């Protein structure tokens, strides 16, 4: 029997989805995931030694039938509603890490926003914040 997912696991699933949705998980995105886990308060109690296994579990689900829908449902059902906007912000961070957001990543963000029931204004603010952070000088 599989152990239930934690909120940490679900947030990592979101980041893995954002990285893998365009069929490549590049080094910049993977580095950004590690940085986010290392410094964000929401991951304070997460054991970094579990990162690889959580990412592999997510990748396995994504590779299965209806993988993206299964992971989106799992994330929604696992996370408390107060972390929905955090999940969206993490997806935006990872999608933006390589300084370009592809069509597949935009589609994932839309699906995530809809699945979590986030309002467009909140999502636009999160996206605008990422644009400001990743802008070149």
N, C-alpha and C positions, 0 to 999 in steps of 0.2 A: 504494500500500500504506500502511495506517495505521501510525503508530509505536506501539509498545507503551506501555501505560499505566505510569506510575510509581506508587509508593506514595502520593505526594502527590496525584496525579490521582484515585486510588481513594478517598482520604479526602475529597476535594472532592466526588466523586460522592455519597458518603454524605450529606454536608451538603446538597447540592442536592436529593437525594431527600427528605430530611426536610423541606425547605422546600416542595417542590413537591407532595408527596403529597396535600395537601388542596386542590389545584388553584389555590393562590395562593402566590406568593412575595412576602411582604410586606417592607416596608422594614426592620423590626426584625430579621427573620431574615437578610436580606442583609447588614445591618450587622454582625450577630453573626458571620456567616461571615468577613467581612473582619477583624474583631477577632481571631478565633481563629487565622486564618492569620498575622496580624501578630505575635502574641505567643507562640504555642505552639512549644516546641523542635522538635517533629516537622516543622514547616514551615520550619525555619531556612534550608534551602537552596532553598526554592521561589522561583521568579521570579514576583513578583506580577503582572507584565505578562501572564502566561499564564492568570490566573484566569478572565477572560471566555471565552476559547476553551475551556477545560476545562469550564466550566459549560454552555456551548452544546452541546458534544459530549455531555454527560450528558443534557441536555434532549432532544436529538435521539434518543438511544437510548430514553429514557423514552417518547417519543411513538410509537415504532415498535411493531410487533407483539410482544406479551409483554414490553414495555419494562421493567417493574419486575423481572421475573425475570431478564432479560438483564443489567440493571445489578447486581442482587444477585450473580449468578454471576461477573460481571466483577470486582466488588470482592473476593469471596472468593478468586478465582483469582489476583488481582494482589497482594493484601496478604500480607505474612508473618504467620504466626499470632500473633506477639508484638504486632501492631498491631490485632488483632481487638477487644480491649476499648477501645482508643483510638477506633476507628471507631464503636463503640456509644456511647461517651461524647460524641463529636462530634454524633451524631444526636440524642441527648438534649438537648444544649446548644441546638441549632438548634430543635428542637421546642418547647423551653421558652422560647425567646427572647421570644415574644409573651405570655408569662405565662398561657397556657392550652394544654393539650395535647388536641387533637381526636381523635376515634375513629380517623380515618384514620392519624394519626401514631402512635397506640398500636399499630395493626395493623402499620405499617411496623416499629416497634421490635421487635415480636414476630417478624416475618419475618426481620429482620436478626439477631436473637439466635439463631434457629433455624438460619439459613443459615451463620452463623459458628460454630455449635456452642458458644456461650457458656453457662455455667451460670447458673441463675436467681439464685443468691445474688450473684454478681458484678454482674449486671445490676441487681438490686434496690439494691445499694450505690451504683452509679452514678446510678440514678434518685433515690435518697434524697439524695444529694449535690446534685443539681440543685435539688431542692425546697428544701433549706436555702439555696442560693445565691440563688435567685430569690424567696424569701419577702419579702413586704412587711412593713415595720416596724410 
